[in-house]
Amino acid sequence: MKMILTVVQNKDSPRLAQNLVNAGIRATKLASTGGFLSAGNTTFMIGTEEERVSEVLELIRNSCRAREQVVTPMAPLGNHLESYIPHPVTVQVGGATVFVLDVVQFEQF
């Protein structure tokens, strides 16, 4: 058995959730926050048989897309605050970060 942890942007979460349901794959959704942009994400915990890992990865790939977003960086902490002029920058957001882990034991009560 494998545990697939995937972090996706909130915009992609409903599409991924629906695609998992349509494929008969159960998942648990958790609200999470990214560290760099402090933006809302959704983390999916998906327990599945090893034979279905590639199917789940394909669903994730097809459900989540990267996109560009313009953000204004946060002000640095410290004494250099008066010389800081924030300039918007374009960063890539979205897509998915996926971890596939071995499950040593699984029980359901």
C-alpha positions, 0 to 999 in steps of 0.5 A: 500500500502507498500513501500519496500526499499532494499539495495543490493550489486551491483553484485546482482542488475541486477539479482534482477532488471530482476526478478522484471521486469519478475514478473511485479513489478515496482521499482526505482533504486538508487545508494548508498554507504555502510558505513562500506566498502564504497562499491557501493550498489543499493537501490531499492524503490518498491511500491506494494500492501500489498498482493504482499509483500511476493512475492517481499520479496521472489524475493529479497531472491532468487536474492541476496546472501551473500558472503565473501570478503577479505578487508583491514581495513582503517587506524584509525585517530589520533596519533596511525597511526605509529603503525597501520599495516593493516591486511586483514580480511574476512567480509560477504557482499551481501545479502539484507537489507530490510525495509517494510514501510506503505504508507499513501498516493500515487499519480502519476502525 
